[in-house]
Amino acid sequence: MAGFGARLAAATRARGPLCLGIDPHPELLAAWGLPADPDGLARFSEICVAAYAGFAVVKPQVAFFEAYGAAGYAVLEDTIAGLRAAGVLVLADAKRGDIGSTMAAYAAAWAGDSPLAADAVTASPYLGFGSLQPLLDVAAAHDRGVFVLAATSNPQGAQIQRAVADGATVAQRIVDAAAAANQAAGAGDVGVVVGATVAEPPDVSALGGPVLVPGVGAQGGRIDALRGLGGAPPGRLLPAVSREVLGAGPDVAAVRAAGERLRDAAARHLD
């Protein structure tokens, strides 16, 4: 099987550079007329899987499944399997980060042979980029990808991410470490996360992997303003959209149409 970076590039070329979210927070469940319980979660996810069939990549937000305990994880497993059966790459938005054996256990869960393992997973490097090595190793062994948080849109993040160390911001050093990992592996399976509303994004021109760009739509980011973000070459940016599309639910056709509009806009502005 080809590595994640190659699979993602092929998928976005064929089906458009857009990552759609599955974020079943209680307010949205209520707006869709669904109960905030495992049954409502399952129905919400089934609608999303049907609406997103054939798109390039979909990102379930793991926290909203975890909230229901074991039943929520069962729904997440079914959702990952359903998306894959529909021809979609799955990015688990888990934001895991720890050290040593704990990180190795997270790696086994999200990038190994577990039913939760997705095509890629998000990870936090803020215990040191080297703490992610067990995850990077397991992901590489299973042809999966890792998206490392670099520069996020939340105001609290800037205090750490924009701090300067050895002449570069912390966010830039994370991007550079991800680029070094791609170069060492000879692949582009390690991506970074850069928020769409970050005022001074790090330079991602030499990353050699994809750049996930959350915050488009309801959070204020605009697809037409993303081209060349951080010096990204064509084909590297992957805008992530959730509420802007899910607000059209619960009708499957309406959710799909909303996703198609944004996918087509991304193809116009980013390709």
C-alpha positions in Angstrom: 0.0 0.0 0.0 1.2 3.5 -0.8 2.1 5.8 2.1 -0.5 8.2 3.5 1.0 11.3 1.8 0.8 9.7 -1.6 -2.8 8.4 -1.0 -3.9 11.8 0.2 -2.3 13.6 -2.8 -4.1 11.2 -5.2 -7.4 11.6 -3.4 -7.4 15.4 -3.3 -6.3 15.6 -7.0 -9.2 13.3 -7.9 -11.9 14.6 -5.4 -10.8 18.0 -4.3 -8.7 19.5 -1.6 -11.1 19.6 1.3 -11.3 17.8 4.7 -14.9 17.5 6.0 -15.5 17.2 9.7 -17.8 15.0 11.8 -18.3 17.0 15.0 -21.4 15.7 16.8 -21.5 18.2 19.7 -24.7 18.3 21.7 -26.0 21.6 20.2 -25.7 20.2 16.7 -27.4 16.9 17.7 -30.3 19.0 19.1 -30.5 21.1 15.9 -30.8 17.9 13.9 -33.6 16.7 16.2 -31.4 13.9 17.7 -30.9 12.9 21.3 -27.6 13.5 23.0 -27.0 9.8 23.6 -25.3 6.9 21.8 -28.3 6.4 19.5 -28.3 10.0 18.5 -24.6 9.9 18.0 -24.9 6.8 15.8 -27.7 8.4 13.6 -25.7 11.6 13.2 -22.6 9.7 12.1 -24.6 7.5 9.7 -25.9 10.7 8.0 -22.4 12.1 7.7 -21.0 8.8 6.3 -23.8 8.8 3.7 -23.3 12.5 2.8 -19.5 12.3 2.6 -19.2 9.2 0.5 -16.7 9.8 -2.3 -15.0 12.9 -0.8 -11.3 12.8 -0.3 -10.8 12.9 3.5 -13.1 13.2 6.5 -12.1 14.1 10.1 -14.1 12.7 13.0 -13.5 14.8 16.2 -12.7 12.0 18.6 -13.7 14.0 21.8 -17.4 14.1 20.8 -17.4 10.3 20.6 -15.3 9.8 23.8 -18.0 11.7 25.8 -20.3 8.6 25.5 -17.7 6.2 26.8 -17.5 2.7 25.4 -20.7 3.2 23.4 -19.2 6.3 21.8 -16.0 4.4 20.8 -18.2 1.7 19.3 -19.9 4.3 17.1 -16.5 5.8 16.2 -15.3 2.4 15.1 -18.4 1.9 12.9 -18.0 5.4 11.5 -14.3 4.8 10.6 -15.3 1.5 8.9 -18.2 3.1 7.1 -16.1 6.0 5.7 -13.5 3.6 4.5 -16.1 1.4 2.8 -17.3 4.6 1.1 -13.9 5.3 -0.3 -12.9 8.0 2.1 -9.6 8.6 3.8 -10.1 9.0 7.6 -8.2 11.5 9.8 -8.9 10.9 13.5 -8.8 14.2 15.3 -7.4 12.8 18.6 -4.6 15.3 19.3 -2.7 12.7 21.3 0.6 13.5 22.9 2.6 11.9 25.7 6.0 10.3 26.4 7.5 6.8 26.3 5.3 3.8 26.8 2.1 5.9 27.0 2.8 7.5 23.6 3.5 4.0 22.3 0.1 2.9 23.5 -1.6 5.8 21.8 0.3 4.9 18.7 -1.0 1.4 18.8 -4.6 2.6 19.3 -4.6 5.3 16.5 -2.0 4.2 14.0 -1.5 0.4 14.6 -3.8 -2.5 14.2 -6.6 -1.3 16.5 -10.2 -0.9 15.2 -9.8 2.8 16.0 -6.7 3.2 13.7 -7.4 5.7 11.0 -5.5 6.7 7.8 -4.0 9.5 9.8 -4.2 11.1 13.3 -3.5 14.5 14.8 -0.9 14.8 17.5 0.4 17.4 19.9 4.2 17.9 20.0 4.2 20.2 23.0 6.0 17.6 25.2 8.8 17.9 22.7 8.7 16.8 19.1 10.8 13.8 20.0 8.0 12.5 22.2 6.1 11.7 19.0 8.6 9.3 17.7 6.7 6.1 18.8 3.7 7.4 16.9 5.7 8.4 13.9 7.3 4.9 13.8 4.1 3.0 14.1 2.4 5.2 11.6 5.2 4.7 9.1 5.1 0.9 9.6 1.4 0.9 8.8 1.5 3.4 5.9 -0.5 5.9 8.0 0.0 9.7 8.5 0.4 12.1 11.4 -0.6 15.7 11.5 1.4 17.6 14.1 -0.1 20.7 15.7 2.1 23.7 14.9 0.2 27.0 14.9 -3.4 26.9 16.1 -6.0 29.7 15.8 -6.9 29.9 19.5 -5.6 33.0 21.2 -4.1 31.1 24.1 -1.8 29.2 21.7 0.1 32.2 20.5 1.9 32.6 23.9 3.7 29.3 23.4 3.7 28.8 19.6 5.0 32.3 18.8 7.7 32.3 21.4 11.1 32.6 19.9 13.8 30.0 20.6 17.2 29.9 18.9 16.0 32.5 16.4 12.8 30.8 15.3 9.3 30.6 16.8 8.3 27.4 18.5 5.7 26.8 15.7 8.4 27.1 13.1 10.7 24.7 14.9 7.8 22.1 14.9 7.3 22.6 11.2 11.1 22.2 10.6 11.1 19.0 12.7 8.2 17.6 10.7 10.1 18.5 7.5 13.2 16.7 8.8 11.0 13.6 9.6 9.7 13.6 6.1 13.2 14.0 4.6 14.6 11.2 6.8 11.8 8.8 5.8 11.9 9.8 2.1 8.1 10.3 2.2 5.5 13.0 2.9 3.5 11.3 5.5 4.0 13.8 8.3 1.8 16.9 8.0 1.3 19.9 10.2 -1.8 21.8 11.5 -1.9 25.6 10.8 -5.1 27.5 11.7 -6.8 29.4 8.9 -6.9 32.5 11.0 -3.3 32.5 12.3 -1.9 36.0 11.7 1.7 35.0 11.1 1.8 31.4 9.9 5.1 29.5 10.0 7.0 28.8 6.7 5.8 25.4 5.4 7.4 25.7 2.0 9.9 22.9 2.7 7.7 20.7 4.8 7.3 18.0 2.1 3.9 17.0 3.5 0.4 18.2 3.8 -0.8 21.2 5.8 -4.2 20.8 7.5 -5.9 24.2 7.8 -8.8 24.1 10.3 -11.0 27.1 11.1 -12.6 27.7 7.7 -16.2 28.9 7.7 -17.8 29.4 11.1 -14.5 30.2 12.7 -13.7 33.0 10.3 -11.3 31.5 7.9 -11.9 31.9 4.1 -10.9 29.4 1.5 -10.2 32.2 -1.0 -7.6 33.7 1.3 -5.6 30.5 1.9 -3.7 30.2 -1.3 0.1 30.1 -0.6 -0.5 30.1 3.2 3.0 29.9 4.8 4.6 29.6 1.4 2.8 26.2 0.8 3.3 25.0 -2.8 0.2 24.0 -4.8 -1.4 20.8 -3.7 -0.2 20.9 -0.1 -3.0 22.8 1.7 -6.0 20.9 3.0 -8.7 23.2 4.4 -10.9 21.6 7.1 -14.6 22.5 7.4 -17.1 21.2 9.9 -19.9 23.5 11.1 -20.2 25.3 7.8 -21.3 22.0 6.3 -23.0 20.3 9.2 -25.3 23.3 9.7 -27.1 22.2 6.5 -28.2 18.9 8.2 -29.9 16.6 8.9 -30.9 16.0 5.3 -28.2 13.9 3.6 -28.5 15.7 0.3 -28.3 19.1 1.9 -25.1 18.2 3.8 -23.5 16.7 0.7 -24.4 19.8 -1.4 -22.9 22.1 1.2 -19.7 20.0 1.2 -19.6 20.0 -2.6 -19.9 23.8 -2.7 -16.9 24.2 -0.4 -14.9 21.5 -2.2 -15.4 23.2 -5.5 -14.4 26.5 -4.0 -11.2 24.9 -2.6 -10.4 23.4 -6.0 -10.8 26.8 -7.7 -8.7 28.7 -5.2 -6.0 26.2 -4.2 -5.3 24.1 -7.2 
